[in-house]
C-alpha cells in the first residue's frame, strides 16, 4: 500500500529495469502515502480489503482517492492533496 508502482516489478525484472530499484523517487511516493495516512488516519486504499486488488490498481495507474474528512473529522486542504498527488506521479522522474 505504500510501495511505489515501479517497485512492484523489482524482484521479477531488476536486471532489466533501472527504475525498478529503490530510489529517492520511490521514497517520495511512499512519503505521499505516509502523509495521506497521517492526515486521514487511514491507510492508502483503505476501501480495498484485498491487497492484490491494491496491487492491480497501482499497476493500472490508479492512486488512493481523497480521504474526505478522514478518521479525525478534518477535511484535507486542496494544497496538501496536490502535494501528495505530485508524490504519486506515475513517472518516477516527475516526483
C-alpha positions as CSV (number, residue, x, y, z in Angstrom):
1,X,0.0,0.0,0.0
2,X,3.0,2.3,0.5
3,X,5.3,0.9,-2.2
4,X,5.9,2.8,-5.5
5,X,4.4,1.1,-8.5
6,X,7.7,0.7,-10.3
7,X,9.0,-1.4,-7.3
8,X,6.3,-4.0,-7.9
9,X,8.5,-5.3,-10.7
10,X,11.7,-5.2,-8.6
11,X,12.1,-8.9,-7.8
12,X,10.9,-10.0,-11.2
13,X,12.9,-7.8,-13.5
14,X,15.5,-5.9,-11.5
15,X,18.4,-6.6,-14.0
16,X,16.5,-5.1,-17.0
17,X,14.7,-2.3,-15.2
18,X,16.8,0.5,-13.6
19,X,13.6,2.3,-12.5
20,X,12.6,-0.9,-10.6
21,X,15.2,-0.3,-7.9
22,X,14.5,1.6,-4.7
23,X,15.4,5.2,-5.2
24,X,14.7,8.7,-3.9
25,X,11.7,8.8,-6.3
26,X,10.3,5.6,-4.8
27,X,10.8,7.1,-1.3
28,X,8.9,10.2,-2.3
29,X,6.0,8.0,-3.5
30,X,6.0,6.3,-0.1
31,X,6.2,9.6,1.7
32,X,3.0,10.7,-0.1
33,X,1.3,7.5,1.2
34,X,2.5,8.1,4.8
35,X,1.4,11.8,4.6
36,X,-2.1,10.6,3.5
37,X,-2.2,8.1,6.4
38,X,-1.0,10.6,9.0
39,X,-3.5,13.2,8.0
40,X,-6.5,11.0,7.4
41,X,-5.9,8.2,9.9
42,X,-6.5,5.7,7.1
43,X,-4.0,3.5,5.2
44,X,-3.8,4.1,1.4
45,X,-6.6,2.2,-0.4
46,X,-8.4,1.6,3.0
47,X,-11.5,0.9,1.0
48,X,-9.8,-2.2,-0.7
49,X,-9.8,-5.2,1.7
50,X,-7.7,-7.3,-0.7
51,X,-4.0,-6.5,-1.1
52,X,-4.0,-8.0,-4.6
53,X,-6.7,-5.5,-5.6
54,X,-4.4,-2.7,-4.4
55,X,-1.5,-4.1,-6.5
56,X,-3.7,-4.3,-9.6
57,X,-5.0,-0.8,-9.0
58,X,-1.4,0.5,-8.8
59,X,-0.4,-1.4,-11.9
60,X,-3.2,0.3,-13.7
61,X,-2.1,3.8,-12.6
62,X,-4.8,4.3,-10.0
63,X,-4.0,6.1,-6.8
64,X,-5.8,6.3,-3.5
65,X,-8.8,8.5,-3.5
66,X,-9.2,11.7,-1.5
67,X,-10.0,10.7,2.1
68,X,-12.7,13.3,2.7
69,X,-12.9,14.1,6.4
70,X,-11.0,11.0,7.3
71,X,-11.0,9.4,10.7
72,X,-10.1,12.6,12.5
73,X,-13.0,14.6,11.1
74,X,-11.0,17.2,9.3
75,X,-11.0,17.8,5.6
76,X,-7.7,17.7,3.8
77,X,-6.7,21.0,2.3
78,X,-6.5,21.1,-1.5
79,X,-2.9,22.3,-1.3
80,X,-1.9,19.2,0.7
81,X,-3.8,16.9,-1.6
82,X,-2.0,18.4,-4.6
83,X,1.4,17.9,-3.0
84,X,0.5,14.3,-2.2
85,X,-0.6,13.8,-5.8
86,X,2.7,15.1,-7.0
87,X,4.4,12.5,-4.8
88,X,2.4,9.8,-6.7
89,X,3.4,10.8,-10.2
90,X,3.4,7.7,-12.4
91,X,6.8,8.6,-13.9
92,X,9.4,8.5,-11.1
93,X,11.3,11.4,-12.7
94,X,8.3,13.6,-12.1
95,X,8.2,13.2,-8.4
